[in-house]
Amino acid sequence: MKTADFDFDLPEDRIALRPAEPRDSARLLVVRDGSLEDRIIRDLPDFLQPGDALVFNDTRVIPARLSGVRERTGAEGETLTVEVEATLHHRDAPDVWSAFMKPGKRIKAGDRIRFGAGSDGACLLGRLDATVEAKGEDGLVTLRFDLSGPMLDEAIRDVGVMPLPPYIAAKRAEDDRDRSDYQTVFAEHDGSVAAPTAGLHFTPALLEALRARGVSTHAVTLHVGAGTFLPVKADDTADHRMHSEWGEVSADTAAALNAARAAGGRIICVGTTSLRLLESATTEAGEVRRFHGDTAIFITPGYRFRAADVLMTNFHLPKSTLFMLVSAFAGLETMKAAYAHAVADGYRFYSYGDGSLLFRAAP
């Protein structure tokens, strides 16, 4: 399909810069059988049934944006420095991360990067050194840090800041509120560089209301990479390459979801991250299996869903892989109509924005 098929107009003032307070007071657009209904997040139990299984992503966002200086020895033996910024993407080893770096054109293999330092050599927050081991054609660089394992994790927490999405970071700076606002209530496992944003709407009270309704809750883990923010540059979706992300579905969770489905319950995915992971873990026959590893699944219209029956998700960017996914799930024309309604009716878009509840279209 053509990438242009997934374009739509979005006014700048529809981009949310802060989440709703309380979280479950955000708006919820229910999309079912081609119809649209305006509700709020705390109404979610009204649309679920006893025996349904709710699946959320329990990843925790790390402060993955690092600022520092690139150091290189000049022709005369002098040290040449330039300020750089890295957004961590995927952990490849205890001491190795792949990352997107700016300015990317000025980085090459062998460069030394001193994070937590300014171009004048003064320490800003601490110190964390790395070597650029490789530079890929897709904009990723490989960083091997001088620290490893838990010591590296601690240093990243000291030096890094929360990696707000570019459409928010361009309008305001990260602050202390984002340390909690950009984290779900069920965040448990460190590793994401972007929040599973549909999960940001949940509160303990909403989770309790869902359980009282007879809906079971289950956790999977997908560490979201920075590639989630990259635009699709290819004219044809078939030419787009997804970056891989690490995920895990435990054997117990897989068994519980299979049991819920066998008893007539539906699988409700909270966010595109849990949906992509579950689809990666499910056989063509519809059996969810234990999964532990990377996935680069790319879902576009024509895909036959194996696991997810209902999807709760935020509103996504034009021509993004996530808008392609929701179009595959509920139908392209249906989603274009839903997004047009959301824009006209003042819904708030993107990571801190409102939510939608999508019922899967018939194949």
Contacts in CASP RR format, 6 or more apart in sequence:
PFRMAT RR
TARGET T0000
AUTHOR 0000-0000-0000
METHOD contacts of the structure
MODEL  1
MKTADFDFDLPEDRIALRPAEPRDSARLLVVRDGSLEDRIIRDLPDFLQP
GDALVFNDTRVIPARLSGVRERTGAEGETLTVEVEATLHHRDAPDVWSAF
MKPGKRIKAGDRIRFGAGSDGACLLGRLDATVEAKGEDGLVTLRFDLSGP
MLDEAIRDVGVMPLPPYIAAKRAEDDRDRSDYQTVFAEHDGSVAAPTAGL
HFTPALLEALRARGVSTHAVTLHVGAGTFLPVKADDTADHRMHSEWGEVS
ADTAAALNAARAAGGRIICVGTTSLRLLESATTEAGEVRRFHGDTAIFIT
PGYRFRAADVLMTNFHLPKSTLFMLVSAFAGLETMKAAYAHAVADGYRFY
SYGDGSLLFRAAP
1 236 0 8 1.000
1 237 0 8 1.000
1 238 0 8 1.000
1 300 0 8 1.000
1 301 0 8 1.000
1 324 0 8 1.000
2 235 0 8 1.000
2 236 0 8 1.000
2 237 0 8 1.000
3 232 0 8 1.000
3 234 0 8 1.000
3 235 0 8 1.000
3 236 0 8 1.000
3 237 0 8 1.000
3 240 0 8 1.000
3 319 0 8 1.000
4 235 0 8 1.000
4 319 0 8 1.000
5 332 0 8 1.000
6 318 0 8 1.000
6 319 0 8 1.000
6 320 0 8 1.000
6 323 0 8 1.000
6 324 0 8 1.000
6 327 0 8 1.000
6 332 0 8 1.000
7 318 0 8 1.000
7 319 0 8 1.000
8 318 0 8 1.000
8 336 0 8 1.000
8 339 0 8 1.000
8 340 0 8 1.000
8 343 0 8 1.000
9 318 0 8 1.000
9 343 0 8 1.000
10 317 0 8 1.000
10 318 0 8 1.000
10 343 0 8 1.000
10 349 0 8 1.000
11 343 0 8 1.000
14 343 0 8 1.000
14 346 0 8 1.000
14 347 0 8 1.000
14 348 0 8 1.000
14 349 0 8 1.000
15 167 0 8 1.000
15 168 0 8 1.000
15 171 0 8 1.000
15 348 0 8 1.000
15 349 0 8 1.000
15 350 0 8 1.000
16 348 0 8 1.000
16 349 0 8 1.000
16 350 0 8 1.000
16 351 0 8 1.000
16 352 0 8 1.000
16 353 0 8 1.000
16 354 0 8 1.000
17 168 0 8 1.000
17 171 0 8 1.000
17 172 0 8 1.000
17 352 0 8 1.000
18 177 0 8 1.000
18 181 0 8 1.000
18 352 0 8 1.000
19 26 0 8 1.000
19 181 0 8 1.000
19 200 0 8 1.000
19 352 0 8 1.000
19 353 0 8 1.000
20 26 0 8 1.000
20 27 0 8 1.000
20 201 0 8 1.000
20 348 0 8 1.000
20 353 0 8 1.000
20 354 0 8 1.000
22 203 0 8 1.000
23 41 0 8 1.000
23 200 0 8 1.000
23 201 0 8 1.000
23 202 0 8 1.000
23 203 0 8 1.000
24 40 0 8 1.000
24 41 0 8 1.000
24 42 0 8 1.000
24 201 0 8 1.000
24 202 0 8 1.000
24 203 0 8 1.000
24 205 0 8 1.000
24 206 0 8 1.000
25 40 0 8 1.000
25 41 0 8 1.000
25 42 0 8 1.000
26 40 0 8 1.000
26 41 0 8 1.000
26 201 0 8 1.000
26 348 0 8 1.000
26 353 0 8 1.000
26 354 0 8 1.000
26 355 0 8 1.000
27 38 0 8 1.000
27 39 0 8 1.000
27 40 0 8 1.000
27 41 0 8 1.000
27 347 0 8 1.000
27 348 0 8 1.000
27 354 0 8 1.000
27 355 0 8 1.000
28 38 0 8 1.000
28 39 0 8 1.000
28 40 0 8 1.000
28 41 0 8 1.000
28 43 0 8 1.000
28 44 0 8 1.000
28 354 0 8 1.000
28 355 0 8 1.000
28 356 0 8 1.000
28 357 0 8 1.000
29 36 0 8 1.000
29 37 0 8 1.000
29 38 0 8 1.000
29 39 0 8 1.000
29 338 0 8 1.000
29 341 0 8 1.000
29 342 0 8 1.000
29 347 0 8 1.000
29 354 0 8 1.000
29 355 0 8 1.000
29 356 0 8 1.000
29 357 0 8 1.000
30 36 0 8 1.000
30 37 0 8 1.000
30 38 0 8 1.000
30 39 0 8 1.000
30 47 0 8 1.000
30 356 0 8 1.000
30 357 0 8 1.000
31 330 0 8 1.000
31 334 0 8 1.000
31 335 0 8 1.000
31 338 0 8 1.000
31 356 0 8 1.000
31 357 0 8 1.000
31 358 0 8 1.000
31 359 0 8 1.000
32 357 0 8 1.000
32 358 0 8 1.000
32 359 0 8 1.000
33 359 0 8 1.000
34 330 0 8 1.000
34 334 0 8 1.000
34 337 0 8 1.000
36 337 0 8 1.000
36 338 0 8 1.000
36 341 0 8 1.000
38 345 0 8 1.000
39 46 0 8 1.000
41 201 0 8 1.000
41 206 0 8 1.000
41 355 0 8 1.000
42 205 0 8 1.000
42 206 0 8 1.000
42 209 0 8 1.000
44 206 0 8 1.000
44 210 0 8 1.000
44 312 0 8 1.000
44 357 0 8 1.000
45 206 0 8 1.000
45 209 0 8 1.000
45 210 0 8 1.000
45 212 0 8 1.000
45 213 0 8 1.000
45 215 0 8 1.000
47 310 0 8 1.000
47 357 0 8 1.000
48 54 0 8 1.000
48 210 0 8 1.000
48 213 0 8 1.000
48 215 0 8 1.000
48 266 0 8 1.000
48 268 0 8 1.000
48 310 0 8 1.000
49 213 0 8 1.000
49 215 0 8 1.000
49 265 0 8 1.000
49 266 0 8 1.000
50 213 0 8 1.000
50 214 0 8 1.000
50 215 0 8 1.000
51 214 0 8 1.000
51 215 0 8 1.000
51 216 0 8 1.000
51 260 0 8 1.000
51 263 0 8 1.000
51 264 0 8 1.000
51 265 0 8 1.000
52 214 0 8 1.000
52 215 0 8 1.000
52 216 0 8 1.000
52 260 0 8 1.000
52 265 0 8 1.000
52 266 0 8 1.000
52 267 0 8 1.000
52 268 0 8 1.000
52 310 0 8 1.000
53 215 0 8 1.000
53 216 0 8 1.000
53 217 0 8 1.000
53 218 0 8 1.000
53 256 0 8 1.000
53 257 0 8 1.000
53 260 0 8 1.000
53 261 0 8 1.000
53 265 0 8 1.000
53 266 0 8 1.000
53 267 0 8 1.000
53 268 0 8 1.000
54 210 0 8 1.000
54 215 0 8 1.000
54 216 0 8 1.000
54 217 0 8 1.000
54 218 0 8 1.000
54 268 0 8 1.000
54 270 0 8 1.000
55 217 0 8 1.000
55 218 0 8 1.000
55 219 0 8 1.000
55 220 0 8 1.000
55 253 0 8 1.000
55 257 0 8 1.000
55 267 0 8 1.000
55 268 0 8 1.000
55 269 0 8 1.000
55 270 0 8 1.000
55 274 0 8 1.000
55 278 0 8 1.000
56 184 0 8 1.000
56 186 0 8 1.000
56 196 0 8 1.000
56 199 0 8 1.000
56 202 0 8 1.000
56 217 0 8 1.000
56 218 0 8 1.000
56 219 0 8 1.000
56 220 0 8 1.000
56 270 0 8 1.000
56 271 0 8 1.000
56 274 0 8 1.000
57 184 0 8 1.000
57 196 0 8 1.000
57 199 0 8 1.000
57 219 0 8 1.000
57 220 0 8 1.000
57 221 0 8 1.000
57 222 0 8 1.000
57 224 0 8 1.000
57 270 0 8 1.000
57 271 0 8 1.000
57 273 0 8 1.000
57 274 0 8 1.000
57 277 0 8 1.000
58 184 0 8 1.000
58 186 0 8 1.000
58 187 0 8 1.000
58 188 0 8 1.000
58 189 0 8 1.000
58 219 0 8 1.000
58 220 0 8 1.000
58 221 0 8 1.000
59 187 0 8 1.000
59 188 0 8 1.000
59 189 0 8 1.000
59 190 0 8 1.000
59 191 0 8 1.000
59 192 0 8 1.000
59 196 0 8 1.000
59 221 0 8 1.000
59 222 0 8 1.000
59 223 0 8 1.000
59 224 0 8 1.000
59 273 0 8 1.000
60 183 0 8 1.000
60 187 0 8 1.000
60 188 0 8 1.000
60 189 0 8 1.000
60 190 0 8 1.000
60 191 0 8 1.000
60 192 0 8 1.000
61 162 0 8 1.000
61 163 0 8 1.000
61 182 0 8 1.000
61 183 0 8 1.000
61 187 0 8 1.000
61 191 0 8 1.000
61 192 0 8 1.000
61 193 0 8 1.000
61 194 0 8 1.000
61 195 0 8 1.000
61 224 0 8 1.000
62 88 0 8 1.000
62 153 0 8 1.000
62 156 0 8 1.000
62 157 0 8 1.000
62 190 0 8 1.000
62 191 0 8 1.000
62 192 0 8 1.000
62 193 0 8 1.000
63 156 0 8 1.000
63 157 0 8 1.000
63 159 0 8 1.000
63 160 0 8 1.000
63 161 0 8 1.000
63 162 0 8 1.000
63 163 0 8 1.000
64 87 0 8 1.000
64 88 0 8 1.000
64 156 0 8 1.000
64 160 0 8 1.000
64 162 0 8 1.000
64 163 0 8 1.000
64 193 0 8 1.000
64 226 0 8 1.000
65 85 0 8 1.000
65 86 0 8 1.000
65 87 0 8 1.000
65 88 0 8 1.000
65 160 0 8 1.000
65 161 0 8 1.000
65 162 0 8 1.000
65 163 0 8 1.000
65 164 0 8 1.000
65 174 0 8 1.000
66 85 0 8 1.000
66 86 0 8 1.000
66 87 0 8 1.000
66 88 0 8 1.000
66 115 0 8 1.000
66 116 0 8 1.000
66 128 0 8 1.000
66 156 0 8 1.000
66 159 0 8 1.000
66 160 0 8 1.000
67 83 0 8 1.000
67 84 0 8 1.000
67 85 0 8 1.000
67 115 0 8 1.000
67 116 0 8 1.000
67 118 0 8 1.000
67 124 0 8 1.000
67 160 0 8 1.000
67 161 0 8 1.000
68 83 0 8 1.000
68 84 0 8 1.000
68 85 0 8 1.000
68 113 0 8 1.000
68 114 0 8 1.000
68 115 0 8 1.000
68 116 0 8 1.000
68 117 0 8 1.000
68 118 0 8 1.000
68 124 0 8 1.000
69 81 0 8 1.000
69 82 0 8 1.000
69 83 0 8 1.000
69 84 0 8 1.000
69 113 0 8 1.000
69 114 0 8 1.000
69 117 0 8 1.000
69 118 0 8 1.000
69 119 0 8 1.000
69 121 0 8 1.000
70 81 0 8 1.000
70 82 0 8 1.000
70 83 0 8 1.000
70 84 0 8 1.000
70 106 0 8 1.000
70 107 0 8 1.000
70 111 0 8 1.000
70 112 0 8 1.000
70 113 0 8 1.000
71 79 0 8 1.000
71 80 0 8 1.000
71 81 0 8 1.000
71 111 0 8 1.000
71 112 0 8 1.000
71 113 0 8 1.000
71 114 0 8 1.000
72 79 0 8 1.000
72 80 0 8 1.000
72 81 0 8 1.000
72 111 0 8 1.000
72 112 0 8 1.000
73 79 0 8 1.000
73 80 0 8 1.000
74 80 0 8 1.000
81 119 0 8 1.000
81 121 0 8 1.000
82 103 0 8 1.000
82 106 0 8 1.000
82 119 0 8 1.000
83 118 0 8 1.000
83 119 0 8 1.000
84 101 0 8 1.000
84 102 0 8 1.000
84 103 0 8 1.000
84 104 0 8 1.000
84 106 0 8 1.000
84 107 0 8 1.000
84 113 0 8 1.000
85 101 0 8 1.000
85 102 0 8 1.000
86 99 0 8 1.000
86 100 0 8 1.000
86 101 0 8 1.000
86 102 0 8 1.000
86 113 0 8 1.000
86 115 0 8 1.000
86 141 0 8 1.000
86 143 0 8 1.000
87 99 0 8 1.000
87 100 0 8 1.000
87 101 0 8 1.000
87 163 0 8 1.000
87 193 0 8 1.000
87 226 0 8 1.000
88 97 0 8 1.000
88 98 0 8 1.000
88 99 0 8 1.000
88 156 0 8 1.000
88 163 0 8 1.000
88 193 0 8 1.000
88 226 0 8 1.000
89 97 0 8 1.000
89 98 0 8 1.000
89 99 0 8 1.000
89 100 0 8 1.000
89 140 0 8 1.000
89 193 0 8 1.000
89 225 0 8 1.000
89 226 0 8 1.000
89 227 0 8 1.000
89 243 0 8 1.000
90 97 0 8 1.000
90 98 0 8 1.000
90 223 0 8 1.000
90 225 0 8 1.000
90 243 0 8 1.000
90 244 0 8 1.000
90 245 0 8 1.000
90 246 0 8 1.000
91 97 0 8 1.000
91 191 0 8 1.000
91 223 0 8 1.000
91 246 0 8 1.000
92 98 0 8 1.000
92 142 0 8 1.000
94 148 0 8 1.000
94 149 0 8 1.000
94 152 0 8 1.000
95 144 0 8 1.000
95 145 0 8 1.000
95 146 0 8 1.000
95 147 0 8 1.000
95 148 0 8 1.000
95 149 0 8 1.000
95 152 0 8 1.000
96 133 0 8 1.000
96 142 0 8 1.000
96 143 0 8 1.000
96 144 0 8 1.000
96 145 0 8 1.000
97 142 0 8 1.000
97 143 0 8 1.000
97 145 0 8 1.000
98 140 0 8 1.000
98 141 0 8 1.000
98 142 0 8 1.000
98 143 0 8 1.000
99 140 0 8 1.000
99 141 0 8 1.000
99 143 0 8 1.000
99 226 0 8 1.000
100 139 0 8 1.000
100 140 0 8 1.000
100 141 0 8 1.000
100 226 0 8 1.000
100 227 0 8 1.000
101 107 0 8 1.000
101 141 0 8 1.000
104 139 0 8 1.000
104 141 0 8 1.000
107 132 0 8 1.000
107 135 0 8 1.000
107 141 0 8 1.000
108 132 0 8 1.000
108 135 0 8 1.000
109 132 0 8 1.000
109 133 0 8 1.000
109 134 0 8 1.000
109 135 0 8 1.000
110 131 0 8 1.000
110 132 0 8 1.000
110 133 0 8 1.000
111 131 0 8 1.000
111 132 0 8 1.000
112 129 0 8 1.000
112 130 0 8 1.000
112 131 0 8 1.000
112 132 0 8 1.000
113 129 0 8 1.000
113 130 0 8 1.000
113 131 0 8 1.000
113 132 0 8 1.000
113 143 0 8 1.000
114 121 0 8 1.000
114 127 0 8 1.000
114 128 0 8 1.000
114 129 0 8 1.000
115 127 0 8 1.000
115 128 0 8 1.000
115 129 0 8 1.000
115 130 0 8 1.000
115 159 0 8 1.000
115 160 0 8 1.000
116 123 0 8 1.000
116 124 0 8 1.000
116 125 0 8 1.000
116 126 0 8 1.000
116 127 0 8 1.000
116 128 0 8 1.000
116 159 0 8 1.000
117 123 0 8 1.000
117 124 0 8 1.000
117 126 0 8 1.000
117 127 0 8 1.000
118 124 0 8 1.000
125 158 0 8 1.000
125 159 0 8 1.000
125 160 0 8 1.000
126 155 0 8 1.000
126 158 0 8 1.000
126 159 0 8 1.000
127 159 0 8 1.000
128 145 0 8 1.000
128 146 0 8 1.000
128 147 0 8 1.000
128 152 0 8 1.000
128 155 0 8 1.000
128 156 0 8 1.000
128 158 0 8 1.000
128 159 0 8 1.000
129 145 0 8 1.000
129 146 0 8 1.000
130 143 0 8 1.000
130 144 0 8 1.000
130 145 0 8 1.000
130 146 0 8 1.000
131 143 0 8 1.000
131 144 0 8 1.000
132 141 0 8 1.000
132 142 0 8 1.000
132 143 0 8 1.000
133 142 0 8 1.000
133 143 0 8 1.000
133 144 0 8 1.000
134 141 0 8 1.000
134 142 0 8 1.000
135 141 0 8 1.000
135 142 0 8 1.000
136 142 0 8 1.000
138 241 0 8 1.000
138 243 0 8 1.000
140 243 0 8 1.000
145 152 0 8 1.000
145 155 0 8 1.000
147 155 0 8 1.000
153 190 0 8 1.000
161 174 0 8 1.000
162 174 0 8 1.000
162 178 0 8 1.000
162 179 0 8 1.000
162 182 0 8 1.000
163 193 0 8 1.000
163 194 0 8 1.000
163 226 0 8 1.000
164 174 0 8 1.000
164 178 0 8 1.000
164 182 0 8 1.000
164 351 0 8 1.000
165 194 0 8 1.000
165 229 0 8 1.000
165 350 0 8 1.000
165 351 0 8 1.000
166 229 0 8 1.000
167 317 0 8 1.000
167 350 0 8 1.000
168 350 0 8 1.000
168 351 0 8 1.000
168 352 0 8 1.000
181 200 0 8 1.000
181 352 0 8 1.000
182 195 0 8 1.000
182 200 0 8 1.000
182 351 0 8 1.000
183 195 0 8 1.000
183 200 0 8 1.000
184 195 0 8 1.000
184 196 0 8 1.000
184 199 0 8 1.000
184 200 0 8 1.000
184 202 0 8 1.000
185 199 0 8 1.000
185 202 0 8 1.000
185 203 0 8 1.000
185 204 0 8 1.000
185 207 0 8 1.000
186 199 0 8 1.000
186 202 0 8 1.000
186 207 0 8 1.000
186 219 0 8 1.000
188 219 0 8 1.000
188 221 0 8 1.000
189 221 0 8 1.000
189 223 0 8 1.000
191 223 0 8 1.000
192 222 0 8 1.000
192 223 0 8 1.000
192 224 0 8 1.000
192 225 0 8 1.000
193 223 0 8 1.000
193 224 0 8 1.000
193 225 0 8 1.000
193 226 0 8 1.000
194 224 0 8 1.000
194 225 0 8 1.000
194 226 0 8 1.000
194 228 0 8 1.000
194 229 0 8 1.000
194 351 0 8 1.000
195 224 0 8 1.000
195 351 0 8 1.000
196 222 0 8 1.000
196 224 0 8 1.000
196 270 0 8 1.000
196 271 0 8 1.000
196 273 0 8 1.000
196 274 0 8 1.000
197 271 0 8 1.000
197 314 0 8 1.000
197 350 0 8 1.000
197 351 0 8 1.000
197 352 0 8 1.000
197 353 0 8 1.000
198 270 0 8 1.000
198 271 0 8 1.000
198 272 0 8 1.000
198 312 0 8 1.000
198 313 0 8 1.000
198 314 0 8 1.000
198 355 0 8 1.000
199 270 0 8 1.000
199 271 0 8 1.000
200 351 0 8 1.000
200 352 0 8 1.000
201 312 0 8 1.000
201 355 0 8 1.000
202 270 0 8 1.000
207 217 0 8 1.000
210 217 0 8 1.000
211 217 0 8 1.000
215 268 0 8 1.000
216 256 0 8 1.000
216 260 0 8 1.000
218 253 0 8 1.000
218 256 0 8 1.000
218 257 0 8 1.000
219 253 0 8 1.000
220 247 0 8 1.000
220 248 0 8 1.000
220 249 0 8 1.000
220 250 0 8 1.000
220 253 0 8 1.000
220 274 0 8 1.000
220 277 0 8 1.000
220 278 0 8 1.000
221 247 0 8 1.000
221 248 0 8 1.000
221 277 0 8 1.000
222 245 0 8 1.000
222 246 0 8 1.000
222 247 0 8 1.000
222 248 0 8 1.000
222 273 0 8 1.000
222 274 0 8 1.000
222 276 0 8 1.000
222 277 0 8 1.000
222 295 0 8 1.000
223 245 0 8 1.000
223 246 0 8 1.000
223 247 0 8 1.000
224 245 0 8 1.000
224 273 0 8 1.000
225 243 0 8 1.000
225 245 0 8 1.000
227 243 0 8 1.000
228 321 0 8 1.000
228 322 0 8 1.000
230 243 0 8 1.000
231 317 0 8 1.000
231 319 0 8 1.000
231 320 0 8 1.000
232 240 0 8 1.000
232 319 0 8 1.000
232 320 0 8 1.000
232 321 0 8 1.000
232 324 0 8 1.000
233 240 0 8 1.000
234 240 0 8 1.000
237 298 0 8 1.000
237 300 0 8 1.000
237 324 0 8 1.000
240 298 0 8 1.000
240 321 0 8 1.000
241 296 0 8 1.000
242 296 0 8 1.000
242 297 0 8 1.000
242 298 0 8 1.000
242 321 0 8 1.000
243 296 0 8 1.000
244 294 0 8 1.000
244 295 0 8 1.000
244 296 0 8 1.000
245 294 0 8 1.000
245 295 0 8 1.000
245 296 0 8 1.000
246 293 0 8 1.000
246 294 0 8 1.000
247 277 0 8 1.000
247 291 0 8 1.000
247 292 0 8 1.000
247 293 0 8 1.000
247 294 0 8 1.000
247 295 0 8 1.000
248 291 0 8 1.000
248 292 0 8 1.000
248 293 0 8 1.000
249 277 0 8 1.000
249 278 0 8 1.000
249 281 0 8 1.000
249 288 0 8 1.000
249 289 0 8 1.000
249 290 0 8 1.000
249 291 0 8 1.000
249 292 0 8 1.000
250 290 0 8 1.000
251 290 0 8 1.000
253 288 0 8 1.000
254 281 0 8 1.000
254 288 0 8 1.000
254 289 0 8 1.000
254 290 0 8 1.000
254 291 0 8 1.000
257 267 0 8 1.000
257 278 0 8 1.000
257 288 0 8 1.000
257 307 0 8 1.000
258 287 0 8 1.000
258 288 0 8 1.000
260 266 0 8 1.000
260 267 0 8 1.000
261 267 0 8 1.000
261 286 0 8 1.000
261 288 0 8 1.000
266 309 0 8 1.000
266 310 0 8 1.000
267 278 0 8 1.000
267 307 0 8 1.000
267 308 0 8 1.000
267 309 0 8 1.000
267 310 0 8 1.000
268 308 0 8 1.000
268 309 0 8 1.000
268 310 0 8 1.000
268 311 0 8 1.000
268 312 0 8 1.000
269 275 0 8 1.000
269 278 0 8 1.000
269 307 0 8 1.000
269 308 0 8 1.000
269 310 0 8 1.000
269 311 0 8 1.000
269 312 0 8 1.000
270 312 0 8 1.000
271 311 0 8 1.000
271 312 0 8 1.000
271 313 0 8 1.000
271 314 0 8 1.000
272 311 0 8 1.000
272 313 0 8 1.000
272 322 0 8 1.000
272 325 0 8 1.000
272 326 0 8 1.000
275 307 0 8 1.000
275 308 0 8 1.000
275 311 0 8 1.000
275 325 0 8 1.000
275 329 0 8 1.000
276 295 0 8 1.000
276 297 0 8 1.000
276 299 0 8 1.000
276 325 0 8 1.000
277 291 0 8 1.000
277 295 0 8 1.000
278 288 0 8 1.000
278 307 0 8 1.000
278 308 0 8 1.000
279 297 0 8 1.000
279 299 0 8 1.000
279 305 0 8 1.000
279 306 0 8 1.000
279 307 0 8 1.000
279 308 0 8 1.000
280 291 0 8 1.000
280 295 0 8 1.000
280 297 0 8 1.000
281 288 0 8 1.000
281 289 0 8 1.000
281 290 0 8 1.000
281 291 0 8 1.000
281 307 0 8 1.000
282 288 0 8 1.000
282 289 0 8 1.000
282 306 0 8 1.000
282 307 0 8 1.000
283 289 0 8 1.000
283 306 0 8 1.000
284 306 0 8 1.000
286 306 0 8 1.000
286 307 0 8 1.000
288 307 0 8 1.000
298 321 0 8 1.000
299 324 0 8 1.000
299 325 0 8 1.000
299 328 0 8 1.000
299 329 0 8 1.000
300 324 0 8 1.000
300 325 0 8 1.000
300 327 0 8 1.000
300 328 0 8 1.000
301 324 0 8 1.000
301 327 0 8 1.000
301 328 0 8 1.000
301 331 0 8 1.000
301 332 0 8 1.000
302 328 0 8 1.000
303 328 0 8 1.000
304 363 0 8 1.000
305 328 0 8 1.000
305 329 0 8 1.000
305 360 0 8 1.000
308 329 0 8 1.000
308 360 0 8 1.000
309 359 0 8 1.000
309 360 0 8 1.000
310 357 0 8 1.000
310 358 0 8 1.000
310 359 0 8 1.000
310 360 0 8 1.000
311 326 0 8 1.000
311 329 0 8 1.000
311 330 0 8 1.000
311 357 0 8 1.000
311 358 0 8 1.000
311 360 0 8 1.000
312 355 0 8 1.000
312 356 0 8 1.000
312 357 0 8 1.000
312 358 0 8 1.000
313 322 0 8 1.000
313 326 0 8 1.000
313 355 0 8 1.000
313 356 0 8 1.000
313 358 0 8 1.000
314 349 0 8 1.000
314 350 0 8 1.000
314 351 0 8 1.000
314 353 0 8 1.000
314 354 0 8 1.000
314 355 0 8 1.000
314 356 0 8 1.000
315 339 0 8 1.000
315 342 0 8 1.000
315 347 0 8 1.000
315 348 0 8 1.000
315 349 0 8 1.000
315 350 0 8 1.000
315 353 0 8 1.000
315 354 0 8 1.000
315 355 0 8 1.000
315 356 0 8 1.000
316 322 0 8 1.000
316 323 0 8 1.000
316 326 0 8 1.000
316 349 0 8 1.000
316 350 0 8 1.000
317 323 0 8 1.000
317 350 0 8 1.000
323 335 0 8 1.000
323 339 0 8 1.000
326 335 0 8 1.000
326 356 0 8 1.000
326 358 0 8 1.000
327 335 0 8 1.000
327 336 0 8 1.000
329 358 0 8 1.000
329 360 0 8 1.000
329 361 0 8 1.000
330 338 0 8 1.000
330 358 0 8 1.000
330 359 0 8 1.000
330 360 0 8 1.000
330 361 0 8 1.000
331 361 0 8 1.000
334 361 0 8 1.000
338 356 0 8 1.000
342 349 0 8 1.000
342 354 0 8 1.000
342 356 0 8 1.000
347 353 0 8 1.000
347 354 0 8 1.000
347 355 0 8 1.000
348 354 0 8 1.000
END
